[in-house]
Amino acid sequence: MCRNIRPLFNFEPPVTDEEIHAAALQYVRKVSGMQRPSTKNQRAFDHAVERIAAVTRALVDSLETTAPPKDRETEAEKARARSARRFG
């Protein structure tokens, strides 16, 4: 699951709240071992996703770099090439 979490910092256009939420959801799923929590655990699961998303947003917004922003399409192409080499 976690291999689906992508870097979120230093992209043009900047990361969206939806992308941050998706990364937080993947992280909570991995840590909890649940794709979908039970009704009893849903509240704690959702709360964890929201808190991790908020912390992630704060982190991404506070980071600084002198490197030029990366292009999403170029990075996606590099990932496809790595995958093709790895899996043939």
mmCIF file as gemmi writes it, N, C-alpha and C atoms, coordinates in Angstrom:
data_model
loop_
_atom_site.group_PDB
_atom_site.id
_atom_site.type_symbol
_atom_site.label_atom_id
_atom_site.label_alt_id
_atom_site.label_comp_id
_atom_site.label_asym_id
_atom_site.label_entity_id
_atom_site.label_seq_id
_atom_site.pdbx_PDB_ins_code
_atom_site.Cartn_x
_atom_site.Cartn_y
_atom_site.Cartn_z
_atom_site.occupancy
_atom_site.B_iso_or_equiv
_atom_site.pdbx_formal_charge
_atom_site.auth_seq_id
_atom_site.auth_asym_id
_atom_site.pdbx_PDB_model_num
ATOM 1 N N . MET Axp A 1 ? 0.805 -1.199 0 1 0 ? 1 A 1
ATOM 2 C CA . MET Axp A 1 ? 0 0 0 1 0 ? 1 A 1
ATOM 3 C C . MET Axp A 1 ? 0.847 1.262 0 1 0 ? 1 A 1
ATOM 4 N N . CYS Axp A 2 ? 1.851 1.349 0.84 1 0 ? 2 A 1
ATOM 5 C CA . CYS Axp A 2 ? 2.605 2.59 0.983 1 0 ? 2 A 1
ATOM 6 C C . CYS Axp A 2 ? 3.393 2.951 -0.257 1 0 ? 2 A 1
ATOM 7 N N . ARG Axp A 3 ? 3.654 2.005 -1.122 1 0 ? 3 A 1
ATOM 8 C CA . ARG Axp A 3 ? 4.394 2.374 -2.321 1 0 ? 3 A 1
ATOM 9 C C . ARG Axp A 3 ? 3.571 3.317 -3.187 1 0 ? 3 A 1
ATOM 10 N N . ASN Axp A 4 ? 2.277 3.43 -2.918 1 0 ? 4 A 1
ATOM 11 C CA . ASN Axp A 4 ? 1.42 4.332 -3.666 1 0 ? 4 A 1
ATOM 12 C C . ASN Axp A 4 ? 1.495 5.77 -3.156 1 0 ? 4 A 1
ATOM 13 N N . ILE Axp A 5 ? 2.148 5.988 -2.033 1 0 ? 5 A 1
ATOM 14 C CA . ILE Axp A 5 ? 2.299 7.346 -1.524 1 0 ? 5 A 1
ATOM 15 C C . ILE Axp A 5 ? 3.423 7.996 -2.322 1 0 ? 5 A 1
ATOM 16 N N . ARG Axp A 6 ? 3.123 9.121 -2.913 1 0 ? 6 A 1
ATOM 17 C CA . ARG Axp A 6 ? 4.073 9.818 -3.767 1 0 ? 6 A 1
ATOM 18 C C . ARG Axp A 6 ? 4.644 11.026 -3.038 1 0 ? 6 A 1
ATOM 19 N N . PRO Axp A 7 ? 5.852 11.444 -3.431 1 0 ? 7 A 1
ATOM 20 C CA . PRO Axp A 7 ? 6.384 12.689 -2.875 1 0 ? 7 A 1
ATOM 21 C C . PRO Axp A 7 ? 5.411 13.835 -3.178 1 0 ? 7 A 1
ATOM 22 N N . LEU Axp A 8 ? 5.276 14.74 -2.236 1 0 ? 8 A 1
ATOM 23 C CA . LEU Axp A 8 ? 4.308 15.823 -2.38 1 0 ? 8 A 1
ATOM 24 C C . LEU Axp A 8 ? 4.944 17.206 -2.405 1 0 ? 8 A 1
ATOM 25 N N . PHE Axp A 9 ? 6.228 17.279 -2.136 1 0 ? 9 A 1
ATOM 26 C CA . PHE Axp A 9 ? 6.89 18.568 -2.013 1 0 ? 9 A 1
ATOM 27 C C . PHE Axp A 9 ? 7.574 18.984 -3.311 1 0 ? 9 A 1
ATOM 28 N N . ASN Axp A 10 ? 7.512 20.267 -3.575 1 0 ? 10 A 1
ATOM 29 C CA . ASN Axp A 10 ? 8.244 20.921 -4.655 1 0 ? 10 A 1
ATOM 30 C C . ASN Axp A 10 ? 7.757 20.505 -6.04 1 0 ? 10 A 1
ATOM 31 N N . PHE Axp A 11 ? 6.454 20.577 -6.241 1 0 ? 11 A 1
ATOM 32 C CA . PHE Axp A 11 ? 5.872 20.318 -7.551 1 0 ? 11 A 1
ATOM 33 C C . PHE Axp A 11 ? 5.161 21.56 -8.063 1 0 ? 11 A 1
ATOM 34 N N . GLU Axp A 12 ? 5.072 21.641 -9.363 1 0 ? 12 A 1
ATOM 35 C CA . GLU Axp A 12 ? 4.319 22.707 -10.001 1 0 ? 12 A 1
ATOM 36 C C . GLU Axp A 12 ? 3.27 22.043 -10.865 1 0 ? 12 A 1
ATOM 37 N N . PRO Axp A 13 ? 2.002 22.251 -10.662 1 0 ? 13 A 1
ATOM 38 C CA . PRO Axp A 13 ? 1.396 23.068 -9.604 1 0 ? 13 A 1
ATOM 39 C C . PRO Axp A 13 ? 1.559 22.402 -8.241 1 0 ? 13 A 1
ATOM 40 N N . PRO Axp A 14 ? 1.422 23.193 -7.181 1 0 ? 14 A 1
ATOM 41 C CA . PRO Axp A 14 ? 1.602 22.659 -5.825 1 0 ? 14 A 1
ATOM 42 C C . PRO Axp A 14 ? 0.605 21.537 -5.513 1 0 ? 14 A 1
ATOM 43 N N . VAL Axp A 15 ? 0.97 20.755 -4.524 1 0 ? 15 A 1
ATOM 44 C CA . VAL Axp A 15 ? 0.13 19.637 -4.096 1 0 ? 15 A 1
ATOM 45 C C . VAL Axp A 15 ? -1.249 20.146 -3.661 1 0 ? 15 A 1
ATOM 46 N N . THR Axp A 16 ? -2.268 19.345 -3.968 1 0 ? 16 A 1
ATOM 47 C CA . THR Axp A 16 ? -3.639 19.709 -3.594 1 0 ? 16 A 1
ATOM 48 C C . THR Axp A 16 ? -4.014 19.045 -2.272 1 0 ? 16 A 1
ATOM 49 N N . ASP Axp A 17 ? -5.075 19.547 -1.665 1 0 ? 17 A 1
ATOM 50 C CA . ASP Axp A 17 ? -5.569 18.932 -0.437 1 0 ? 17 A 1
ATOM 51 C C . ASP Axp A 17 ? -6.03 17.498 -0.687 1 0 ? 17 A 1
ATOM 52 N N . GLU Axp A 18 ? -6.545 17.229 -1.879 1 0 ? 18 A 1
ATOM 53 C CA . GLU Axp A 18 ? -6.992 15.869 -2.211 1 0 ? 18 A 1
ATOM 54 C C . GLU Axp A 18 ? -5.806 14.903 -2.257 1 0 ? 18 A 1
ATOM 55 N N . GLU Axp A 19 ? -4.69 15.352 -2.808 1 0 ? 19 A 1
ATOM 56 C CA . GLU Axp A 19 ? -3.494 14.506 -2.861 1 0 ? 19 A 1
ATOM 57 C C . GLU Axp A 19 ? -2.95 14.244 -1.458 1 0 ? 19 A 1
ATOM 58 N N . ILE Axp A 20 ? -2.974 15.253 -0.624 1 0 ? 20 A 1
ATOM 59 C CA . ILE Axp A 20 ? -2.523 15.08 0.758 1 0 ? 20 A 1
ATOM 60 C C . ILE Axp A 20 ? -3.447 14.124 1.497 1 0 ? 20 A 1
ATOM 61 N N . HIS Axp A 21 ? -4.747 14.268 1.304 1 0 ? 21 A 1
ATOM 62 C CA . HIS Axp A 21 ? -5.706 13.372 1.962 1 0 ? 21 A 1
ATOM 63 C C . HIS Axp A 21 ? -5.502 11.93 1.503 1 0 ? 21 A 1
ATOM 64 N N . ALA Axp A 22 ? -5.263 11.732 0.204 1 0 ? 22 A 1
ATOM 65 C CA . ALA Axp A 22 ? -5.043 10.378 -0.317 1 0 ? 22 A 1
ATOM 66 C C . ALA Axp A 22 ? -3.793 9.754 0.301 1 0 ? 22 A 1
ATOM 67 N N . ALA Axp A 23 ? -2.733 10.535 0.457 1 0 ? 23 A 1
ATOM 68 C CA . ALA Axp A 23 ? -1.511 10.022 1.07 1 0 ? 23 A 1
ATOM 69 C C . ALA Axp A 23 ? -1.754 9.67 2.537 1 0 ? 23 A 1
ATOM 70 N N . ALA Axp A 24 ? -2.497 10.525 3.238 1 0 ? 24 A 1
ATOM 71 C CA . ALA Axp A 24 ? -2.807 10.263 4.651 1 0 ? 24 A 1
ATOM 72 C C . ALA Axp A 24 ? -3.653 9.002 4.783 1 0 ? 24 A 1
ATOM 73 N N . LEU Axp A 25 ? -4.607 8.827 3.9 1 0 ? 25 A 1
ATOM 74 C CA . LEU Axp A 25 ? -5.459 7.634 3.913 1 0 ? 25 A 1
ATOM 75 C C . LEU Axp A 25 ? -4.63 6.374 3.682 1 0 ? 25 A 1
ATOM 76 N N . GLN Axp A 26 ? -3.724 6.407 2.715 1 0 ? 26 A 1
ATOM 77 C CA . GLN Axp A 26 ? -2.864 5.255 2.455 1 0 ? 26 A 1
ATOM 78 C C . GLN Axp A 26 ? -2.011 4.927 3.675 1 0 ? 26 A 1
ATOM 79 N N . TYR Axp A 27 ? -1.477 5.961 4.318 1 0 ? 27 A 1
ATOM 80 C CA . TYR Axp A 27 ? -0.648 5.748 5.504 1 0 ? 27 A 1
ATOM 81 C C . TYR Axp A 27 ? -1.462 5.093 6.625 1 0 ? 27 A 1
ATOM 82 N N . VAL Axp A 28 ? -2.649 5.605 6.892 1 0 ? 28 A 1
ATOM 83 C CA . VAL Axp A 28 ? -3.476 5.049 7.968 1 0 ? 28 A 1
ATOM 84 C C . VAL Axp A 28 ? -3.894 3.622 7.633 1 0 ? 28 A 1
ATOM 85 N N . ARG Axp A 29 ? -4.198 3.355 6.386 1 0 ? 29 A 1
ATOM 86 C CA . ARG Axp A 29 ? -4.537 1.99 5.984 1 0 ? 29 A 1
ATOM 87 C C . ARG Axp A 29 ? -3.377 1.04 6.247 1 0 ? 29 A 1
ATOM 88 N N . LYS Axp A 30 ? -2.173 1.481 5.908 1 0 ? 30 A 1
ATOM 89 C CA . LYS Axp A 30 ? -0.999 0.631 6.095 1 0 ? 30 A 1
ATOM 90 C C . LYS Axp A 30 ? -0.744 0.377 7.574 1 0 ? 30 A 1
ATOM 91 N N . VAL Axp A 31 ? -0.747 1.435 8.36 1 0 ? 31 A 1
ATOM 92 C CA . VAL Axp A 31 ? -0.444 1.308 9.786 1 0 ? 31 A 1
ATOM 93 C C . VAL Axp A 31 ? -1.502 0.482 10.511 1 0 ? 31 A 1
ATOM 94 N N . SER Axp A 32 ? -2.772 0.69 10.164 1 0 ? 32 A 1
ATOM 95 C CA . SER Axp A 32 ? -3.855 -0.018 10.853 1 0 ? 32 A 1
ATOM 96 C C . SER Axp A 32 ? -4.048 -1.434 10.318 1 0 ? 32 A 1
ATOM 97 N N . GLY Axp A 33 ? -3.589 -1.68 9.084 1 0 ? 33 A 1
ATOM 98 C CA . GLY Axp A 33 ? -3.803 -2.982 8.472 1 0 ? 33 A 1
ATOM 99 C C . GLY Axp A 33 ? -5.223 -3.169 7.968 1 0 ? 33 A 1
ATOM 100 N N . MET Axp A 34 ? -5.965 -2.065 7.833 1 0 ? 34 A 1
ATOM 101 C CA . MET Axp A 34 ? -7.361 -2.133 7.396 1 0 ? 34 A 1
ATOM 102 C C . MET Axp A 34 ? -7.59 -1.292 6.149 1 0 ? 34 A 1
ATOM 103 N N . GLN Axp A 35 ? -8.244 -1.894 5.168 1 0 ? 35 A 1
ATOM 104 C CA . GLN Axp A 35 ? -8.682 -1.113 4.003 1 0 ? 35 A 1
ATOM 105 C C . GLN Axp A 35 ? -9.907 -0.293 4.377 1 0 ? 35 A 1
ATOM 106 N N . ARG Axp A 36 ? -10.835 -0.976 5.049 1 0 ? 36 A 1
ATOM 107 C CA . ARG Axp A 36 ? -12.051 -0.316 5.531 1 0 ? 36 A 1
ATOM 108 C C . ARG Axp A 36 ? -12.252 -0.717 6.979 1 0 ? 36 A 1
ATOM 109 N N . PRO Axp A 37 ? -12.252 0.266 7.874 1 0 ? 37 A 1
ATOM 110 C CA . PRO Axp A 37 ? -12.415 -0.07 9.287 1 0 ? 37 A 1
ATOM 111 C C . PRO Axp A 37 ? -13.851 -0.502 9.602 1 0 ? 37 A 1
ATOM 112 N N . SER Axp A 38 ? -13.995 -1.197 10.696 1 0 ? 38 A 1
ATOM 113 C CA . SER Axp A 38 ? -15.329 -1.573 11.156 1 0 ? 38 A 1
ATOM 114 C C . SER Axp A 38 ? -16.061 -0.312 11.604 1 0 ? 38 A 1
ATOM 115 N N . THR Axp A 39 ? -17.35 -0.436 11.758 1 0 ? 39 A 1
ATOM 116 C CA . THR Axp A 39 ? -18.154 0.694 12.223 1 0 ? 39 A 1
ATOM 117 C C . THR Axp A 39 ? -17.624 1.213 13.55 1 0 ? 39 A 1
ATOM 118 N N . LYS Axp A 40 ? -17.198 0.306 14.401 1 0 ? 40 A 1
ATOM 119 C CA . LYS Axp A 40 ? -16.679 0.681 15.716 1 0 ? 40 A 1
ATOM 120 C C . LYS Axp A 40 ? -15.392 1.498 15.607 1 0 ? 40 A 1
ATOM 121 N N . ASN Axp A 41 ? -14.567 1.217 14.592 1 0 ? 41 A 1
ATOM 122 C CA . ASN Axp A 41 ? -13.282 1.9 14.434 1 0 ? 41 A 1
ATOM 123 C C . ASN Axp A 41 ? -13.3 3.06 13.435 1 0 ? 41 A 1
ATOM 124 N N . GLN Axp A 42 ? -14.417 3.271 12.768 1 0 ? 42 A 1
ATOM 125 C CA . GLN Axp A 42 ? -14.489 4.291 11.715 1 0 ? 42 A 1
ATOM 126 C C . GLN Axp A 42 ? -14.126 5.685 12.214 1 0 ? 42 A 1
ATOM 127 N N . ARG Axp A 43 ? -14.62 6.054 13.362 1 0 ? 43 A 1
ATOM 128 C CA . ARG Axp A 43 ? -14.368 7.396 13.897 1 0 ? 43 A 1
ATOM 129 C C . ARG Axp A 43 ? -12.871 7.614 14.152 1 0 ? 43 A 1
ATOM 130 N N . ALA Axp A 44 ? -12.221 6.65 14.794 1 0 ? 44 A 1
ATOM 131 C CA . ALA Axp A 44 ? -10.788 6.765 15.078 1 0 ? 44 A 1
ATOM 132 C C . ALA Axp A 44 ? -9.989 6.784 13.772 1 0 ? 44 A 1
ATOM 133 N N . PHE Axp A 45 ? -10.389 5.961 12.82 1 0 ? 45 A 1
ATOM 134 C CA . PHE Axp A 45 ? -9.721 5.886 11.514 1 0 ? 45 A 1
ATOM 135 C C . PHE Axp A 45 ? -9.804 7.241 10.802 1 0 ? 45 A 1
ATOM 136 N N . ASP Axp A 46 ? -11.01 7.793 10.703 1 0 ? 46 A 1
ATOM 137 C CA . ASP Axp A 46 ? -11.215 9.08 10.033 1 0 ? 46 A 1
ATOM 138 C C . ASP Axp A 46 ? -10.464 10.207 10.739 1 0 ? 46 A 1
ATOM 139 N N . HIS Axp A 47 ? -10.477 10.171 12.06 1 0 ? 47 A 1
ATOM 140 C CA . HIS Axp A 47 ? -9.77 11.191 12.84 1 0 ? 47 A 1
ATOM 141 C C . HIS Axp A 47 ? -8.262 11.124 12.559 1 0 ? 47 A 1
ATOM 142 N N . ALA Axp A 48 ? -7.727 9.931 12.488 1 0 ? 48 A 1
ATOM 143 C CA . ALA Axp A 48 ? -6.297 9.765 12.197 1 0 ? 48 A 1
ATOM 144 C C . ALA Axp A 48 ? -5.969 10.298 10.806 1 0 ? 48 A 1
ATOM 145 N N . VAL Axp A 49 ? -6.805 10.01 9.831 1 0 ? 49 A 1
ATOM 146 C CA . VAL Axp A 49 ? -6.573 10.499 8.462 1 0 ? 49 A 1
ATOM 147 C C . VAL Axp A 49 ? -6.566 12.029 8.458 1 0 ? 49 A 1
ATOM 148 N N . GLU Axp A 50 ? -7.518 12.64 9.115 1 0 ? 50 A 1
ATOM 149 C CA . GLU Axp A 50 ? -7.6 14.106 9.129 1 0 ? 50 A 1
ATOM 150 C C . GLU Axp A 50 ? -6.405 14.732 9.843 1 0 ? 50 A 1
ATOM 151 N N . ARG Axp A 51 ? -5.991 14.151 10.944 1 0 ? 51 A 1
ATOM 152 C CA . ARG Axp A 51 ? -4.833 14.705 11.667 1 0 ? 51 A 1
ATOM 153 C C . ARG Axp A 51 ? -3.547 14.55 10.862 1 0 ? 51 A 1
ATOM 154 N N . ILE Axp A 52 ? -3.355 13.405 10.247 1 0 ? 52 A 1
ATOM 155 C CA . ILE Axp A 52 ? -2.15 13.19 9.443 1 0 ? 52 A 1
ATOM 156 C C . ILE Axp A 52 ? -2.16 14.105 8.226 1 0 ? 52 A 1
ATOM 157 N N . ALA Axp A 53 ? -3.317 14.309 7.615 1 0 ? 53 A 1
ATOM 158 C CA . ALA Axp A 53 ? -3.413 15.23 6.484 1 0 ? 53 A 1
ATOM 159 C C . ALA Axp A 53 ? -3.054 16.653 6.914 1 0 ? 53 A 1
ATOM 160 N N . ALA Axp A 54 ? -3.516 17.073 8.073 1 0 ? 54 A 1
ATOM 161 C CA . ALA Axp A 54 ? -3.207 18.423 8.559 1 0 ? 54 A 1
ATOM 162 C C . ALA Axp A 54 ? -1.718 18.59 8.831 1 0 ? 54 A 1
ATOM 163 N N . VAL Axp A 55 ? -1.107 17.588 9.449 1 0 ? 55 A 1
ATOM 164 C CA . VAL Axp A 55 ? 0.33 17.648 9.728 1 0 ? 55 A 1
ATOM 165 C C . VAL Axp A 55 ? 1.128 17.623 8.422 1 0 ? 55 A 1
ATOM 166 N N . THR Axp A 56 ? 0.68 16.829 7.471 1 0 ? 56 A 1
ATOM 167 C CA . THR Axp A 56 ? 1.361 16.761 6.181 1 0 ? 56 A 1
ATOM 168 C C . THR Axp A 56 ? 1.28 18.102 5.461 1 0 ? 56 A 1
ATOM 169 N N . ARG Axp A 57 ? 0.116 18.731 5.489 1 0 ? 57 A 1
ATOM 170 C CA . ARG Axp A 57 ? -0.034 20.048 4.863 1 0 ? 57 A 1
ATOM 171 C C . ARG Axp A 57 ? 0.91 21.049 5.519 1 0 ? 57 A 1
ATOM 172 N N . ALA Axp A 58 ? 0.968 21.045 6.841 1 0 ? 58 A 1
ATOM 173 C CA . ALA Axp A 58 ? 1.863 21.963 7.555 1 0 ? 58 A 1
ATOM 174 C C . ALA Axp A 58 ? 3.324 21.7 7.178 1 0 ? 58 A 1
ATOM 175 N N . LEU Axp A 59 ? 3.698 20.442 7.081 1 0 ? 59 A 1
ATOM 176 C CA . LEU Axp A 59 ? 5.067 20.092 6.709 1 0 ? 59 A 1
ATOM 177 C C . LEU Axp A 59 ? 5.397 20.589 5.301 1 0 ? 59 A 1
ATOM 178 N N . VAL Axp A 60 ? 4.567 20.237 4.339 1 0 ? 60 A 1
ATOM 179 C CA . VAL Axp A 60 ? 4.817 20.619 2.948 1 0 ? 60 A 1
ATOM 180 C C . VAL Axp A 60 ? 4.874 22.143 2.808 1 0 ? 60 A 1
ATOM 181 N N . ASP Axp A 61 ? 3.983 22.844 3.506 1 0 ? 61 A 1
ATOM 182 C CA . ASP Axp A 61 ? 3.956 24.3 3.416 1 0 ? 61 A 1
ATOM 183 C C . ASP Axp A 61 ? 5.161 24.954 4.085 1 0 ? 61 A 1
ATOM 184 N N . SER Axp A 62 ? 5.793 24.273 5.028 1 0 ? 62 A 1
ATOM 185 C CA . SER Axp A 62 ? 6.914 24.875 5.748 1 0 ? 62 A 1
ATOM 186 C C . SER Axp A 62 ? 8.275 24.539 5.141 1 0 ? 62 A 1
ATOM 187 N N . LEU Axp A 63 ? 8.334 23.543 4.269 1 0 ? 63 A 1
ATOM 188 C CA . LEU Axp A 63 ? 9.608 23.163 3.655 1 0 ? 63 A 1
ATOM 189 C C . LEU Axp A 63 ? 10.065 24.219 2.649 1 0 ? 63 A 1
ATOM 190 N N . GLU Axp A 64 ? 11.374 24.365 2.546 1 0 ? 64 A 1
ATOM 191 C CA . GLU Axp A 64 ? 11.961 25.312 1.596 1 0 ? 64 A 1
ATOM 192 C C . GLU Axp A 64 ? 13.028 24.602 0.776 1 0 ? 64 A 1
ATOM 193 N N . THR Axp A 65 ? 13.196 25.057 -0.46 1 0 ? 65 A 1
ATOM 194 C CA . THR Axp A 65 ? 14.237 24.513 -1.322 1 0 ? 65 A 1
ATOM 195 C C . THR Axp A 65 ? 14.652 25.559 -2.342 1 0 ? 65 A 1
ATOM 196 N N . THR Axp A 66 ? 15.865 25.418 -2.822 1 0 ? 66 A 1
ATOM 197 C CA . THR Axp A 66 ? 16.318 26.288 -3.904 1 0 ? 66 A 1
ATOM 198 C C . THR Axp A 66 ? 16.206 25.574 -5.249 1 0 ? 66 A 1
ATOM 199 N N . ALA Axp A 67 ? 15.85 24.302 -5.216 1 0 ? 67 A 1
ATOM 200 C CA . ALA Axp A 67 ? 15.684 23.521 -6.442 1 0 ? 67 A 1
ATOM 201 C C . ALA Axp A 67 ? 14.436 23.993 -7.187 1 0 ? 67 A 1
ATOM 202 N N . PRO Axp A 68 ? 14.474 23.96 -8.498 1 0 ? 68 A 1
ATOM 203 C CA . PRO Axp A 68 ? 13.277 24.342 -9.251 1 0 ? 68 A 1
ATOM 204 C C . PRO Axp A 68 ? 12.178 23.3 -9.043 1 0 ? 68 A 1
ATOM 205 N N . PRO Axp A 69 ? 10.918 23.727 -9.106 1 0 ? 69 A 1
ATOM 206 C CA . PRO Axp A 69 ? 9.817 22.772 -8.932 1 0 ? 69 A 1
ATOM 207 C C . PRO Axp A 69 ? 9.863 21.683 -9.991 1 0 ? 69 A 1
ATOM 208 N N . LYS Axp A 70 ? 9.469 20.473 -9.581 1 0 ? 70 A 1
ATOM 209 C CA . LYS Axp A 70 ? 9.428 19.336 -10.498 1 0 ? 70 A 1
ATOM 210 C C . LYS Axp A 70 ? 8.113 19.353 -11.269 1 0 ? 70 A 1
ATOM 211 N N . ASP Axp A 71 ? 8.166 18.84 -12.48 1 0 ? 71 A 1
ATOM 212 C CA . ASP Axp A 71 ? 6.983 18.722 -13.319 1 0 ? 71 A 1
ATOM 213 C C . ASP Axp A 71 ? 6.342 17.357 -13.073 1 0 ? 71 A 1
ATOM 214 N N . ARG Axp A 72 ? 5.063 17.336 -12.794 1 0 ? 72 A 1
ATOM 215 C CA . ARG Axp A 72 ? 4.374 16.084 -12.468 1 0 ? 72 A 1
ATOM 216 C C . ARG Axp A 72 ? 4.445 15.073 -13.61 1 0 ? 72 A 1
ATOM 217 N N . GLU Axp A 73 ? 4.265 15.536 -14.826 1 0 ? 73 A 1
ATOM 218 C CA . GLU Axp A 73 ? 4.264 14.617 -15.96 1 0 ? 73 A 1
ATOM 219 C C . GLU Axp A 73 ? 5.648 14.002 -16.186 1 0 ? 73 A 1
ATOM 220 N N . THR Axp A 74 ? 6.687 14.799 -16.02 1 0 ? 74 A 1
ATOM 221 C CA . THR Axp A 74 ? 8.052 14.29 -16.166 1 0 ? 74 A 1
ATOM 222 C C . THR Axp A 74 ? 8.352 13.244 -15.097 1 0 ? 74 A 1
ATOM 223 N N . GLU Axp A 75 ? 7.95 13.521 -13.876 1 0 ? 75 A 1
ATOM 224 C CA . GLU Axp A 75 ? 8.167 12.57 -12.779 1 0 ? 75 A 1
ATOM 225 C C . GLU Axp A 75 ? 7.367 11.291 -12.994 1 0 ? 75 A 1
ATOM 226 N N . ALA Axp A 76 ? 6.152 11.417 -13.514 1 0 ? 76 A 1
ATOM 227 C CA . ALA Axp A 76 ? 5.334 10.227 -13.792 1 0 ? 76 A 1
ATOM 228 C C . ALA Axp A 76 ? 5.984 9.372 -14.877 1 0 ? 76 A 1
ATOM 229 N N . GLU Axp A 77 ? 6.553 10.013 -15.879 1 0 ? 77 A 1
ATOM 230 C CA . GLU Axp A 77 ? 7.239 9.275 -16.94 1 0 ? 77 A 1
ATOM 231 C C . GLU Axp A 77 ? 8.459 8.534 -16.391 1 0 ? 77 A 1
ATOM 232 N N . LYS Axp A 78 ? 9.208 9.183 -15.524 1 0 ? 78 A 1
ATOM 233 C CA . LYS Axp A 78 ? 10.36 8.523 -14.89 1 0 ? 78 A 1
ATOM 234 C C . LYS Axp A 78 ? 9.902 7.295 -14.095 1 0 ? 78 A 1
ATOM 235 N N . ALA Axp A 79 ? 8.785 7.421 -13.383 1 0 ? 79 A 1
ATOM 236 C CA . ALA Axp A 79 ? 8.266 6.298 -12.599 1 0 ? 79 A 1
ATOM 237 C C . ALA Axp A 79 ? 7.835 5.15 -13.503 1 0 ? 79 A 1
ATOM 238 N N . ARG Axp A 80 ? 7.203 5.47 -14.618 1 0 ? 80 A 1
ATOM 239 C CA . ARG Axp A 80 ? 6.807 4.415 -15.567 1 0 ? 80 A 1
ATOM 240 C C . ARG Axp A 80 ? 8.037 3.708 -16.131 1 0 ? 80 A 1
ATOM 241 N N . ALA Axp A 81 ? 9.074 4.48 -16.417 1 0 ? 81 A 1
ATOM 242 C CA . ALA Axp A 81 ? 10.305 3.875 -16.943 1 0 ? 81 A 1
ATOM 243 C C . ALA Axp A 81 ? 10.949 2.956 -15.906 1 0 ? 81 A 1
ATOM 244 N N . ARG Axp A 82 ? 10.972 3.384 -14.635 1 0 ? 82 A 1
ATOM 245 C CA . ARG Axp A 82 ? 11.531 2.53 -13.566 1 0 ? 82 A 1
ATOM 246 C C . ARG Axp A 82 ? 10.714 1.25 -13.437 1 0 ? 82 A 1
ATOM 247 N N . SER Axp A 83 ? 9.416 1.378 -13.527 1 0 ? 83 A 1
ATOM 248 C CA . SER Axp A 83 ? 8.539 0.216 -13.422 1 0 ? 83 A 1
ATOM 249 C C . SER Axp A 83 ? 8.767 -0.745 -14.575 1 0 ? 83 A 1
ATOM 250 N N . ALA Axp A 84 ? 8.923 -0.21 -15.775 1 0 ? 84 A 1
ATOM 251 C CA . ALA Axp A 84 ? 9.166 -1.059 -16.94 1 0 ? 84 A 1
ATOM 252 C C . ALA Axp A 84 ? 10.482 -1.813 -16.805 1 0 ? 84 A 1
ATOM 253 N N . ARG Axp A 85 ? 11.519 -1.137 -16.293 1 0 ? 85 A 1
ATOM 254 C CA . ARG Axp A 85 ? 12.801 -1.814 -16.079 1 0 ? 85 A 1
ATOM 255 C C . ARG Axp A 85 ? 12.672 -2.884 -15.005 1 0 ? 85 A 1
ATOM 256 N N . ARG Axp A 86 ? 11.918 -2.586 -13.972 1 0 ? 86 A 1
ATOM 257 C CA . ARG Axp A 86 ? 11.799 -3.506 -12.854 1 0 ? 86 A 1
ATOM 258 C C . ARG Axp A 86 ? 10.954 -4.736 -13.208 1 0 ? 86 A 1
ATOM 259 N N . PHE Axp A 87 ? 9.845 -4.497 -13.875 1 0 ? 87 A 1
ATOM 260 C CA . PHE Axp A 87 ? 8.901 -5.589 -14.121 1 0 ? 87 A 1
ATOM 261 C C . PHE Axp A 87 ? 8.895 -6.062 -15.568 1 0 ? 87 A 1
ATOM 262 N N . GLY Axp A 88 ? 9.651 -5.403 -16.425 1 0 ? 88 A 1
ATOM 263 C CA . GLY Axp A 88 ? 9.766 -5.839 -17.823 1 0 ? 88 A 1
ATOM 264 C C . GLY Axp A 88 ? 8.624 -5.526 -18.643 1 0 ? 88 A 1
